[in-house]
Amino acid sequence: MSYVPADLRYTDDHEWIRTEADGSLTVGITDHAQKNLGDIVFFELPQVGRKIQAGEAVGVVESVKAASDIFSPFEGEVVAINEEVVDSPEEVNSDPYEMWLFRIKSKSKGGAASNGLLDAKAYQKLVDGQ
């Protein structure tokens, strides 16, 4: 069973989203995702300043087993990326909820609680069904 923090929101693409104090949205991959991927060896993240659309592939995560796209849950602008993840991608396997990938300044109101994202209970139900 995967660990699913109650204070985050989730996508059915296995990304987590946290609303920060400044209103930006931090995006990472879930514990379930990192377990399914196996040993992560590489991240390609979007450039800071890039304008992105909701649902757009904005990066790639590669593991010893597979490569998967990373999707943006919101429309907005990338305002930060986590260089530590780029330099040490394997750290996501150790702590996926601490090792965020990128931050978005979203155009949508309501932060991570909006846009049809899953709460922890709904996300746990999704992964339990897989």
KELOKOL-453847 format. One record per atom (N, C-alpha, C): residue in three letters; atom name; x, y, z. Coordinates in steps of 0.001 Angstrom, whole numbers. Example, Ala and Ser with C-alpha at 12.3 -4.5 7.8 and 13.67 -1.06 7.14 Angstrom:
<sites>
site residuo:ALA	atomo:N	xx:13190	yy:-5690	zz:7800
site residuo:ALA	atomo:CA	xx:12300	yy:-4500	zz:7800
site residuo:ALA	atomo:C	xx:13200	yy:-3300	zz:7800
site residuo:SER	atomo:N	xx:12850	yy:-2250	zz:7080
site residuo:SER	atomo:CA	xx:13670	yy:-1060	zz:7140
site residuo:SER	atomo:C	xx:12900	yy:30	zz:7870
</sites>
This chain:
<sites>
site residuo:MET	atomo:N	xx:840	yy:-1180	zz:0
site residuo:MET	atomo:CA	xx:0	yy:0	zz:0
site residuo:MET	atomo:C	xx:881	yy:1238	zz:0
site residuo:SER	atomo:N	xx:535	yy:2200	zz:-808
site residuo:SER	atomo:CA	xx:1304	yy:3434	zz:-937
site residuo:SER	atomo:C	xx:888	yy:4439	zz:123
site residuo:TYR	atomo:N	xx:1837	yy:5246	zz:525
site residuo:TYR	atomo:CA	xx:1585	yy:6328	zz:1462
site residuo:TYR	atomo:C	xx:940	yy:7486	zz:705
site residuo:VAL	atomo:N	xx:-169	yy:8016	zz:1246
site residuo:VAL	atomo:CA	xx:-910	yy:9104	zz:599
site residuo:VAL	atomo:C	xx:-1195	yy:10199	zz:1632
site residuo:PRO	atomo:N	xx:-357	yy:11265	zz:1675
site residuo:PRO	atomo:CA	xx:-601	yy:12345	zz:2638
site residuo:PRO	atomo:C	xx:-1963	yy:13007	zz:2427
site residuo:ALA	atomo:N	xx:-2645	yy:13271	zz:3539
site residuo:ALA	atomo:CA	xx:-4002	yy:13819	zz:3483
site residuo:ALA	atomo:C	xx:-4042	yy:15287	zz:3072
site residuo:ASP	atomo:N	xx:-2935	yy:16013	zz:3222
site residuo:ASP	atomo:CA	xx:-2952	yy:17456	zz:2971
site residuo:ASP	atomo:C	xx:-2666	yy:17824	zz:1517
site residuo:LEU	atomo:N	xx:-2482	yy:16860	zz:638
site residuo:LEU	atomo:CA	xx:-2184	yy:17121	zz:-767
site residuo:LEU	atomo:C	xx:-3382	yy:16776	zz:-1642
site residuo:ARG	atomo:N	xx:-3322	yy:17216	zz:-2896
site residuo:ARG	atomo:CA	xx:-4289	yy:16811	zz:-3921
site residuo:ARG	atomo:C	xx:-3537	yy:15983	zz:-4945
site residuo:TYR	atomo:N	xx:-4282	yy:15214	zz:-5738
site residuo:TYR	atomo:CA	xx:-3660	yy:14238	zz:-6634
site residuo:TYR	atomo:C	xx:-4335	yy:14225	zz:-8001
site residuo:THR	atomo:N	xx:-3549	yy:13797	zz:-9005
site residuo:THR	atomo:CA	xx:-4113	yy:13573	zz:-10332
site residuo:THR	atomo:C	xx:-4185	yy:12072	zz:-10568
site residuo:ASP	atomo:N	xx:-4983	yy:11666	zz:-11540
site residuo:ASP	atomo:CA	xx:-5006	yy:10242	zz:-11852
site residuo:ASP	atomo:C	xx:-3789	yy:9828	zz:-12684
site residuo:ASP	atomo:N	xx:-2892	yy:10790	zz:-12978
site residuo:ASP	atomo:CA	xx:-1589	yy:10492	zz:-13594
site residuo:ASP	atomo:C	xx:-518	yy:10297	zz:-12519
site residuo:HIS	atomo:N	xx:-925	yy:10230	zz:-11251
site residuo:HIS	atomo:CA	xx:-46	yy:9941	zz:-10111
site residuo:HIS	atomo:C	xx:937	yy:11062	zz:-9799
site residuo:GLU	atomo:N	xx:411	yy:12270	zz:-9855
site residuo:GLU	atomo:CA	xx:1170	yy:13439	zz:-9423
site residuo:GLU	atomo:C	xx:475	yy:14026	zz:-8201
site residuo:TRP	atomo:N	xx:1259	yy:14608	zz:-7315
site residuo:TRP	atomo:CA	xx:685	yy:15303	zz:-6162
site residuo:TRP	atomo:C	xx:862	yy:16805	zz:-6350
site residuo:ILE	atomo:N	xx:-52	yy:17563	zz:-5730
site residuo:ILE	atomo:CA	xx:-48	yy:19016	zz:-5842
site residuo:ILE	atomo:C	xx:-273	yy:19608	zz:-4452
site residuo:ARG	atomo:N	xx:574	yy:20585	zz:-4117
site residuo:ARG	atomo:CA	xx:441	yy:21294	zz:-2842
site residuo:ARG	atomo:C	xx:336	yy:22785	zz:-3140
site residuo:THR	atomo:N	xx:-639	yy:23454	zz:-2524
site residuo:THR	atomo:CA	xx:-766	yy:24902	zz:-2644
site residuo:THR	atomo:C	xx:145	yy:25549	zz:-1615
site residuo:GLU	atomo:N	xx:1048	yy:26422	zz:-2099
site residuo:GLU	atomo:CA	xx:1993	yy:27107	zz:-1220
site residuo:GLU	atomo:C	xx:1377	yy:28399	zz:-680
site residuo:ALA	atomo:N	xx:2020	yy:28975	zz:318
site residuo:ALA	atomo:CA	xx:1523	yy:30195	zz:956
site residuo:ALA	atomo:C	xx:1388	yy:31351	zz:-36
site residuo:ASP	atomo:N	xx:2248	yy:31390	zz:-1053
site residuo:ASP	atomo:CA	xx:2185	yy:32481	zz:-2044
site residuo:ASP	atomo:C	xx:1198	yy:32199	zz:-3173
site residuo:GLY	atomo:N	xx:471	yy:31064	zz:-3074
site residuo:GLY	atomo:CA	xx:-519	yy:30715	zz:-4088
site residuo:GLY	atomo:C	xx:31	yy:29865	zz:-5218
site residuo:SER	atomo:N	xx:1355	yy:29696	zz:-5273
site residuo:SER	atomo:CA	xx:1917	yy:28823	zz:-6313
site residuo:SER	atomo:C	xx:1591	yy:27366	zz:-5982
site residuo:LEU	atomo:N	xx:1696	yy:26521	zz:-6987
site residuo:LEU	atomo:CA	xx:1364	yy:25104	zz:-6845
site residuo:LEU	atomo:C	xx:2611	yy:24271	zz:-7080
site residuo:THR	atomo:N	xx:2957	yy:23452	zz:-6098
site residuo:THR	atomo:CA	xx:4114	yy:22574	zz:-6194
site residuo:THR	atomo:C	xx:3638	yy:21217	zz:-6685
site residuo:VAL	atomo:N	xx:4371	yy:20650	zz:-7653
site residuo:VAL	atomo:CA	xx:3998	yy:19377	zz:-8274
site residuo:VAL	atomo:C	xx:5121	yy:18366	zz:-8075
site residuo:GLY	atomo:N	xx:4740	yy:17142	zz:-7753
site residuo:GLY	atomo:CA	xx:5691	yy:16036	zz:-7637
site residuo:GLY	atomo:C	xx:5026	yy:14752	zz:-8073
site residuo:ILE	atomo:N	xx:5755	yy:13646	zz:-7997
site residuo:ILE	atomo:CA	xx:5131	yy:12348	zz:-8305
site residuo:ILE	atomo:C	xx:4878	yy:11606	zz:-6997
site residuo:THR	atomo:N	xx:3855	yy:10785	zz:-7000
site residuo:THR	atomo:CA	xx:3415	yy:10115	zz:-5778
site residuo:THR	atomo:C	xx:4282	yy:8909	zz:-5426
site residuo:ASP	atomo:N	xx:4105	yy:8455	zz:-4206
site residuo:ASP	atomo:CA	xx:4765	yy:7242	zz:-3731
site residuo:ASP	atomo:C	xx:4395	yy:6057	zz:-4628
site residuo:HIS	atomo:N	xx:3131	yy:5981	zz:-5003
site residuo:HIS	atomo:CA	xx:2663	yy:4913	zz:-5899
site residuo:HIS	atomo:C	xx:3421	yy:4956	zz:-7226
site residuo:ALA	atomo:N	xx:3589	yy:6149	zz:-7779
site residuo:ALA	atomo:CA	xx:4286	yy:6309	zz:-9058
site residuo:ALA	atomo:C	xx:5735	yy:5862	zz:-8952
site residuo:GLN	atomo:N	xx:6440	yy:6318	zz:-7915
site residuo:GLN	atomo:CA	xx:7852	yy:5957	zz:-7801
site residuo:GLN	atomo:C	xx:8030	yy:4460	zz:-7570
site residuo:LYS	atomo:N	xx:7097	yy:3833	zz:-6843
site residuo:LYS	atomo:CA	xx:7179	yy:2373	zz:-6640
site residuo:LYS	atomo:C	xx:6991	yy:1638	zz:-7960
site residuo:ASN	atomo:N	xx:6036	yy:2086	zz:-8774
site residuo:ASN	atomo:CA	xx:5793	yy:1428	zz:-10065
site residuo:ASN	atomo:C	xx:6922	yy:1656	zz:-11052
site residuo:LEU	atomo:N	xx:7539	yy:2828	zz:-10997
site residuo:LEU	atomo:CA	xx:8647	yy:3126	zz:-11907
site residuo:LEU	atomo:C	xx:9909	yy:2354	zz:-11546
site residuo:GLY	atomo:N	xx:10110	yy:2122	zz:-10263
site residuo:GLY	atomo:CA	xx:11362	yy:1498	zz:-9830
site residuo:GLY	atomo:C	xx:12440	yy:2556	zz:-9671
site residuo:ASP	atomo:N	xx:13686	yy:2165	zz:-9806
site residuo:ASP	atomo:CA	xx:14807	yy:3085	zz:-9585
site residuo:ASP	atomo:C	xx:14808	yy:4201	zz:-10621
site residuo:ILE	atomo:N	xx:14568	yy:5431	zz:-10149
site residuo:ILE	atomo:CA	xx:14518	yy:6594	zz:-11034
site residuo:ILE	atomo:C	xx:15942	yy:7053	zz:-11327
site residuo:VAL	atomo:N	xx:16218	yy:7308	zz:-12621
site residuo:VAL	atomo:CA	xx:17571	yy:7675	zz:-13039
site residuo:VAL	atomo:C	xx:17665	yy:9045	zz:-13714
site residuo:PHE	atomo:N	xx:16530	yy:9655	zz:-14086
site residuo:PHE	atomo:CA	xx:16594	yy:10905	zz:-14838
site residuo:PHE	atomo:C	xx:15264	yy:11643	zz:-14787
site residuo:PHE	atomo:N	xx:15338	yy:12979	zz:-14673
site residuo:PHE	atomo:CA	xx:14178	yy:13848	zz:-14825
site residuo:PHE	atomo:C	xx:14499	yy:14918	zz:-15855
site residuo:GLU	atomo:N	xx:13566	yy:15162	zz:-16743
site residuo:GLU	atomo:CA	xx:13598	yy:16339	zz:-17609
site residuo:GLU	atomo:C	xx:12438	yy:17205	zz:-17151
site residuo:LEU	atomo:N	xx:12751	yy:18409	zz:-16681
site residuo:LEU	atomo:CA	xx:11729	yy:19302	zz:-16139
site residuo:LEU	atomo:C	xx:11548	yy:20510	zz:-17045
site residuo:PRO	atomo:N	xx:10384	yy:21160	zz:-16958
site residuo:PRO	atomo:CA	xx:10144	yy:22337	zz:-17802
site residuo:PRO	atomo:C	xx:11037	yy:23502	zz:-17383
site residuo:GLN	atomo:N	xx:11297	yy:24394	zz:-18308
site residuo:GLN	atomo:CA	xx:12107	yy:25574	zz:-18006
site residuo:GLN	atomo:C	xx:11292	yy:26600	zz:-17229
site residuo:VAL	atomo:N	xx:11961	yy:27283	zz:-16297
site residuo:VAL	atomo:CA	xx:11331	yy:28385	zz:-15567
site residuo:VAL	atomo:C	xx:10933	yy:29449	zz:-16588
site residuo:GLY	atomo:N	xx:9707	yy:29947	zz:-16434
site residuo:GLY	atomo:CA	xx:9179	yy:30952	zz:-17358
site residuo:GLY	atomo:C	xx:8314	yy:30364	zz:-18454
site residuo:ARG	atomo:N	xx:8339	yy:29037	zz:-18593
site residuo:ARG	atomo:CA	xx:7533	yy:28383	zz:-19633
site residuo:ARG	atomo:C	xx:6055	yy:28503	zz:-19301
site residuo:LYS	atomo:N	xx:5272	yy:28900	zz:-20286
site residuo:LYS	atomo:CA	xx:3808	yy:28938	zz:-20157
site residuo:LYS	atomo:C	xx:3291	yy:27552	zz:-20523
site residuo:ILE	atomo:N	xx:2446	yy:27003	zz:-19664
site residuo:ILE	atomo:CA	xx:1965	yy:25637	zz:-19870
site residuo:ILE	atomo:C	xx:451	yy:25577	zz:-19777
site residuo:GLN	atomo:N	xx:-98	yy:24564	zz:-20403
site residuo:GLN	atomo:CA	xx:-1540	yy:24314	zz:-20399
site residuo:GLN	atomo:C	xx:-1848	yy:23123	zz:-19489
site residuo:ALA	atomo:N	xx:-3031	yy:23103	zz:-18916
site residuo:ALA	atomo:CA	xx:-3462	yy:21951	zz:-18123
site residuo:ALA	atomo:C	xx:-3491	yy:20709	zz:-19007
site residuo:GLY	atomo:N	xx:-2925	yy:19628	zz:-18516
site residuo:GLY	atomo:CA	xx:-2903	yy:18366	zz:-19256
site residuo:GLY	atomo:C	xx:-1744	yy:18227	zz:-20219
site residuo:GLU	atomo:N	xx:-945	yy:19284	zz:-20374
site residuo:GLU	atomo:CA	xx:188	yy:19259	zz:-21297
site residuo:GLU	atomo:C	xx:1354	yy:18466	zz:-20696
site residuo:ALA	atomo:N	xx:2024	yy:17649	zz:-21526
site residuo:ALA	atomo:CA	xx:3240	yy:16971	zz:-21095
site residuo:ALA	atomo:C	xx:4327	yy:18034	zz:-20961
site residuo:VAL	atomo:N	xx:4894	yy:18171	zz:-19767
site residuo:VAL	atomo:CA	xx:5871	yy:19229	zz:-19513
site residuo:VAL	atomo:C	xx:7243	yy:18690	zz:-19110
site residuo:GLY	atomo:N	xx:7352	yy:17390	zz:-18985
site residuo:GLY	atomo:CA	xx:8618	yy:16798	zz:-18597
site residuo:GLY	atomo:C	xx:8577	yy:15296	zz:-18735
site residuo:VAL	atomo:N	xx:9687	yy:14676	zz:-18344
site residuo:VAL	atomo:CA	xx:9818	yy:13226	zz:-18445
site residuo:VAL	atomo:C	xx:10511	yy:12716	zz:-17184
site residuo:VAL	atomo:N	xx:10073	yy:11555	zz:-16721
site residuo:VAL	atomo:CA	xx:10775	yy:10822	zz:-15671
site residuo:VAL	atomo:C	xx:11187	yy:9488	zz:-16275
site residuo:GLU	atomo:N	xx:12455	yy:9127	zz:-16071
site residuo:GLU	atomo:CA	xx:12958	yy:7848	zz:-16578
site residuo:GLU	atomo:C	xx:13452	yy:7015	zz:-15410
site residuo:SER	atomo:N	xx:13142	yy:5722	zz:-15496
site residuo:SER	atomo:CA	xx:13631	yy:4773	zz:-14502
site residuo:SER	atomo:C	xx:14330	yy:3641	zz:-15246
site residuo:VAL	atomo:N	xx:14822	yy:2689	zz:-14485
site residuo:VAL	atomo:CA	xx:15461	yy:1540	zz:-15128
site residuo:VAL	atomo:C	xx:14442	yy:706	zz:-15895
site residuo:LYS	atomo:N	xx:13155	yy:895	zz:-15583
site residuo:LYS	atomo:CA	xx:12094	yy:120	zz:-16248
site residuo:LYS	atomo:C	xx:11409	yy:839	zz:-17402
site residuo:ALA	atomo:N	xx:11230	yy:2160	zz:-17291
site residuo:ALA	atomo:CA	xx:10380	yy:2867	zz:-18259
site residuo:ALA	atomo:C	xx:10629	yy:4362	zz:-18239
site residuo:ALA	atomo:N	xx:10091	yy:5028	zz:-19242
site residuo:ALA	atomo:CA	xx:10051	yy:6496	zz:-19278
site residuo:ALA	atomo:C	xx:8585	yy:6902	zz:-19318
site residuo:SER	atomo:N	xx:8244	yy:7932	zz:-18563
site residuo:SER	atomo:CA	xx:6862	yy:8411	zz:-18500
site residuo:SER	atomo:C	xx:6833	yy:9921	zz:-18585
site residuo:ASP	atomo:N	xx:5795	yy:10439	zz:-19213
site residuo:ASP	atomo:CA	xx:5601	yy:11884	zz:-19272
site residuo:ASP	atomo:C	xx:5134	yy:12397	zz:-17917
site residuo:ILE	atomo:N	xx:5479	yy:13641	zz:-17642
site residuo:ILE	atomo:CA	xx:4970	yy:14374	zz:-16488
site residuo:ILE	atomo:C	xx:4025	yy:15423	zz:-17050
site residuo:PHE	atomo:N	xx:2808	yy:15469	zz:-16524
site residuo:PHE	atomo:CA	xx:1788	yy:16362	zz:-17042
site residuo:PHE	atomo:C	xx:1531	yy:17520	zz:-16081
site residuo:SER	atomo:N	xx:1183	yy:18658	zz:-16634
site residuo:SER	atomo:CA	xx:818	yy:19797	zz:-15805
site residuo:SER	atomo:C	xx:-655	yy:19688	zz:-15419
site residuo:PRO	atomo:N	xx:-950	yy:19780	zz:-14138
site residuo:PRO	atomo:CA	xx:-2351	yy:19738	zz:-13715
site residuo:PRO	atomo:C	xx:-3083	yy:21063	zz:-13914
site residuo:PHE	atomo:N	xx:-2343	yy:22141	zz:-14204
site residuo:PHE	atomo:CA	xx:-2934	yy:23462	zz:-14323
site residuo:PHE	atomo:C	xx:-2339	yy:24235	zz:-15475
site residuo:GLU	atomo:N	xx:-3078	yy:25243	zz:-15918
site residuo:GLU	atomo:CA	xx:-2542	yy:26235	zz:-16849
site residuo:GLU	atomo:C	xx:-1813	yy:27285	zz:-16027
site residuo:GLY	atomo:N	xx:-698	yy:27753	zz:-16530
site residuo:GLY	atomo:CA	xx:27	yy:28802	zz:-15828
site residuo:GLY	atomo:C	xx:1451	yy:28911	zz:-16319
site residuo:GLU	atomo:N	xx:2318	yy:29385	zz:-15426
site residuo:GLU	atomo:CA	xx:3720	yy:29594	zz:-15761
site residuo:GLU	atomo:C	xx:4596	yy:28871	zz:-14742
site residuo:VAL	atomo:N	xx:5615	yy:28200	zz:-15235
site residuo:VAL	atomo:CA	xx:6567	yy:27534	zz:-14349
site residuo:VAL	atomo:C	xx:7408	yy:28612	zz:-13669
site residuo:VAL	atomo:N	xx:7398	yy:28628	zz:-12328
site residuo:VAL	atomo:CA	xx:8129	yy:29656	zz:-11592
site residuo:VAL	atomo:C	xx:9355	yy:29102	zz:-10877
site residuo:ALA	atomo:N	xx:9485	yy:27775	zz:-10786
site residuo:ALA	atomo:CA	xx:10660	yy:27165	zz:-10153
site residuo:ALA	atomo:C	xx:10740	yy:25699	zz:-10542
site residuo:ILE	atomo:N	xx:11956	yy:25191	zz:-10581
site residuo:ILE	atomo:CA	xx:12171	yy:23754	zz:-10704
site residuo:ILE	atomo:C	xx:13112	yy:23328	zz:-9582
site residuo:ASN	atomo:N	xx:13057	yy:22079	zz:-9208
site residuo:ASN	atomo:CA	xx:13885	yy:21557	zz:-8137
site residuo:ASN	atomo:C	xx:15168	yy:20975	zz:-8746
site residuo:GLU	atomo:N	xx:16246	yy:21766	zz:-8706
site residuo:GLU	atomo:CA	xx:17534	yy:21338	zz:-9272
site residuo:GLU	atomo:C	xx:18070	yy:20093	zz:-8571
site residuo:GLU	atomo:N	xx:17728	yy:19912	zz:-7299
site residuo:GLU	atomo:CA	xx:18189	yy:18738	zz:-6556
site residuo:GLU	atomo:C	xx:17678	yy:17446	zz:-7201
site residuo:VAL	atomo:N	xx:16449	yy:17478	zz:-7713
site residuo:VAL	atomo:CA	xx:15873	yy:16310	zz:-8388
site residuo:VAL	atomo:C	xx:16601	yy:16025	zz:-9701
site residuo:VAL	atomo:N	xx:16967	yy:17083	zz:-10420
site residuo:VAL	atomo:CA	xx:17702	yy:16923	zz:-11671
site residuo:VAL	atomo:C	xx:19076	yy:16303	zz:-11387
site residuo:ASP	atomo:N	xx:19742	yy:16797	zz:-10336
site residuo:ASP	atomo:CA	xx:21083	yy:16329	zz:-9991
site residuo:ASP	atomo:C	xx:21091	yy:14952	zz:-9334
site residuo:SER	atomo:N	xx:20053	yy:14643	zz:-8564
site residuo:SER	atomo:CA	xx:19980	yy:13368	zz:-7827
site residuo:SER	atomo:C	xx:18579	yy:12771	zz:-7947
site residuo:PRO	atomo:N	xx:18209	yy:12305	zz:-9146
site residuo:PRO	atomo:CA	xx:16835	yy:11824	zz:-9357
site residuo:PRO	atomo:C	xx:16434	yy:10659	zz:-8458
site residuo:GLU	atomo:N	xx:17394	yy:9865	zz:-8033
site residuo:GLU	atomo:CA	xx:17099	yy:8712	zz:-7184
site residuo:GLU	atomo:C	xx:16524	yy:9116	zz:-5829
site residuo:GLU	atomo:N	xx:16714	yy:10378	zz:-5426
site residuo:GLU	atomo:CA	xx:16174	yy:10857	zz:-4149
site residuo:GLU	atomo:C	xx:14641	yy:10789	zz:-4114
site residuo:VAL	atomo:N	xx:14007	yy:10857	zz:-5272
site residuo:VAL	atomo:CA	xx:12540	yy:10775	zz:-5322
site residuo:VAL	atomo:C	xx:12066	yy:9402	zz:-4840
site residuo:ASN	atomo:N	xx:12858	yy:8363	zz:-5081
site residuo:ASN	atomo:CA	xx:12500	yy:7033	zz:-4587
site residuo:ASN	atomo:C	xx:12496	yy:6992	zz:-3059
site residuo:SER	atomo:N	xx:13353	yy:7786	zz:-2426
site residuo:SER	atomo:CA	xx:13446	yy:7787	zz:-963
site residuo:SER	atomo:C	xx:12347	yy:8609	zz:-307
site residuo:ASP	atomo:N	xx:12004	yy:9751	zz:-917
site residuo:ASP	atomo:CA	xx:11023	yy:10645	zz:-299
site residuo:ASP	atomo:C	xx:10251	yy:11420	zz:-1365
site residuo:PRO	atomo:N	xx:9290	yy:10764	zz:-2020
site residuo:PRO	atomo:CA	xx:8594	yy:11406	zz:-3136
site residuo:PRO	atomo:C	xx:7785	yy:12641	zz:-2758
site residuo:TYR	atomo:N	xx:7383	yy:12770	zz:-1497
site residuo:TYR	atomo:CA	xx:6568	yy:13922	zz:-1116
site residuo:TYR	atomo:C	xx:7416	yy:15113	zz:-653
site residuo:GLU	atomo:N	xx:8681	yy:14906	zz:-423
site residuo:GLU	atomo:CA	xx:9598	yy:15992	zz:-99
site residuo:GLU	atomo:C	xx:10309	yy:16477	zz:-1358
site residuo:MET	atomo:N	xx:10546	yy:15586	zz:-2294
site residuo:MET	atomo:CA	xx:11309	yy:15881	zz:-3509
site residuo:MET	atomo:C	xx:10361	yy:16331	zz:-4627
site residuo:TRP	atomo:N	xx:9944	yy:17574	zz:-4559
site residuo:TRP	atomo:CA	xx:9048	yy:18160	zz:-5553
site residuo:TRP	atomo:C	xx:9792	yy:18336	zz:-6875
site residuo:LEU	atomo:N	xx:9019	yy:18529	zz:-7955
site residuo:LEU	atomo:CA	xx:9604	yy:18663	zz:-9286
site residuo:LEU	atomo:C	xx:9605	yy:20110	zz:-9776
site residuo:PHE	atomo:N	xx:8430	yy:20741	zz:-9796
site residuo:PHE	atomo:CA	xx:8344	yy:22123	zz:-10281
site residuo:PHE	atomo:C	xx:7181	yy:22841	zz:-9623
site residuo:ARG	atomo:N	xx:7217	yy:24182	zz:-9730
site residuo:ARG	atomo:CA	xx:6137	yy:25017	zz:-9195
site residuo:ARG	atomo:C	xx:5524	yy:25819	zz:-10319
site residuo:ILE	atomo:N	xx:4211	yy:25986	zz:-10229
site residuo:ILE	atomo:CA	xx:3436	yy:26725	zz:-11230
site residuo:ILE	atomo:C	xx:2741	yy:27894	zz:-10548
site residuo:LYS	atomo:N	xx:2759	yy:29031	zz:-11205
site residuo:LYS	atomo:CA	xx:1871	yy:30132	zz:-10817
site residuo:LYS	atomo:C	xx:650	yy:29941	zz:-11703
site residuo:SER	atomo:N	xx:-428	yy:29482	zz:-11113
site residuo:SER	atomo:CA	xx:-1612	yy:29084	zz:-11869
site residuo:SER	atomo:C	xx:-2531	yy:30255	zz:-12162
site residuo:LYS	atomo:N	xx:-3220	yy:30162	zz:-13295
site residuo:LYS	atomo:CA	xx:-4233	yy:31153	zz:-13640
site residuo:LYS	atomo:C	xx:-5568	yy:30830	zz:-12977
site residuo:SER	atomo:N	xx:-5741	yy:29592	zz:-12538
site residuo:SER	atomo:CA	xx:-7026	yy:29212	zz:-11939
site residuo:SER	atomo:C	xx:-7078	yy:29632	zz:-10476
site residuo:LYS	atomo:N	xx:-8261	yy:29916	zz:-10020
site residuo:LYS	atomo:CA	xx:-8469	yy:30301	zz:-8630
site residuo:LYS	atomo:C	xx:-8797	yy:29044	zz:-7824
site residuo:GLY	atomo:N	xx:-8480	yy:29064	zz:-6549
site residuo:GLY	atomo:CA	xx:-8837	yy:27946	zz:-5679
site residuo:GLY	atomo:C	xx:-7692	yy:26995	zz:-5414
site residuo:GLY	atomo:N	xx:-6540	yy:27210	zz:-6028
site residuo:GLY	atomo:CA	xx:-5372	yy:26374	zz:-5755
site residuo:GLY	atomo:C	xx:-5606	yy:24906	zz:-6079
site residuo:ALA	atomo:N	xx:-4928	yy:24060	zz:-5332
site residuo:ALA	atomo:CA	xx:-4973	yy:22619	zz:-5605
site residuo:ALA	atomo:C	xx:-6323	yy:21998	zz:-5256
site residuo:ALA	atomo:N	xx:-7172	yy:22711	zz:-4544
site residuo:ALA	atomo:CA	xx:-8481	yy:22159	zz:-4187
site residuo:ALA	atomo:C	xx:-9447	yy:22187	zz:-5372
site residuo:SER	atomo:N	xx:-9067	yy:22892	zz:-6437
site residuo:SER	atomo:CA	xx:-9962	yy:23020	zz:-7581
site residuo:SER	atomo:C	xx:-9513	yy:22137	zz:-8742
site residuo:ASN	atomo:N	xx:-10168	yy:22296	zz:-9857
site residuo:ASN	atomo:CA	xx:-9812	yy:21631	zz:-11118
site residuo:ASN	atomo:C	xx:-9961	yy:20117	zz:-11105
site residuo:GLY	atomo:N	xx:-10870	yy:19602	zz:-10299
site residuo:GLY	atomo:CA	xx:-11166	yy:18179	zz:-10349
site residuo:GLY	atomo:C	xx:-10062	yy:17273	zz:-9825
site residuo:LEU	atomo:N	xx:-9155	yy:17817	zz:-9014
site residuo:LEU	atomo:CA	xx:-8114	yy:16977	zz:-8443
site residuo:LEU	atomo:C	xx:-8702	yy:16083	zz:-7361
site residuo:LEU	atomo:N	xx:-8037	yy:14977	zz:-7122
site residuo:LEU	atomo:CA	xx:-8501	yy:14007	zz:-6136
site residuo:LEU	atomo:C	xx:-7981	yy:14360	zz:-4750
site residuo:ASP	atomo:N	xx:-8820	yy:14158	zz:-3734
site residuo:ASP	atomo:CA	xx:-8303	yy:14266	zz:-2373
site residuo:ASP	atomo:C	xx:-7624	yy:12939	zz:-2026
site residuo:ALA	atomo:N	xx:-7016	yy:12867	zz:-852
site residuo:ALA	atomo:CA	xx:-6243	yy:11678	zz:-474
site residuo:ALA	atomo:C	xx:-7090	yy:10405	zz:-484
site residuo:LYS	atomo:N	xx:-8303	yy:10493	zz:5
site residuo:LYS	atomo:CA	xx:-9171	yy:9308	zz:70
site residuo:LYS	atomo:C	xx:-9501	yy:8797	zz:-1334
site residuo:ALA	atomo:N	xx:-9844	yy:9703	zz:-2234
site residuo:ALA	atomo:CA	xx:-10167	yy:9311	zz:-3609
site residuo:ALA	atomo:C	xx:-8943	yy:8766	zz:-4329
site residuo:TYR	atomo:N	xx:-7777	yy:9368	zz:-4081
site residuo:TYR	atomo:CA	xx:-6558	yy:8878	zz:-4725
site residuo:TYR	atomo:C	xx:-6194	yy:7487	zz:-4200
site residuo:GLN	atomo:N	xx:-6348	yy:7278	zz:-2901
site residuo:GLN	atomo:CA	xx:-6054	yy:5952	zz:-2319
site residuo:GLN	atomo:C	xx:-6973	yy:4899	zz:-2943
site residuo:LYS	atomo:N	xx:-8228	yy:5253	zz:-3146
site residuo:LYS	atomo:CA	xx:-9176	yy:4341	zz:-3777
site residuo:LYS	atomo:C	xx:-8734	yy:4024	zz:-5214
site residuo:LEU	atomo:N	xx:-8243	yy:5046	zz:-5932
site residuo:LEU	atomo:CA	xx:-7743	yy:4843	zz:-7293
site residuo:LEU	atomo:C	xx:-6583	yy:3860	zz:-7310
site residuo:VAL	atomo:N	xx:-5591	yy:4069	zz:-6457
site residuo:VAL	atomo:CA	xx:-4417	yy:3176	zz:-6496
site residuo:VAL	atomo:C	xx:-4732	yy:1792	zz:-5954
site residuo:ASP	atomo:N	xx:-5659	yy:1692	zz:-5016
site residuo:ASP	atomo:CA	xx:-6050	yy:378	zz:-4516
site residuo:ASP	atomo:C	xx:-6744	yy:-440	zz:-5606
site residuo:GLY	atomo:N	xx:-7383	yy:251	zz:-6556
site residuo:GLY	atomo:CA	xx:-8087	yy:-429	zz:-7645
site residuo:GLY	atomo:C	xx:-7184	yy:-861	zz:-8783
site residuo:GLN	atomo:N	xx:-5907	yy:-506	zz:-8718
site residuo:GLN	atomo:CA	xx:-4983	yy:-850	zz:-9820
site residuo:GLN	atomo:C	xx:-4235	yy:-2125	zz:-9561
</sites>
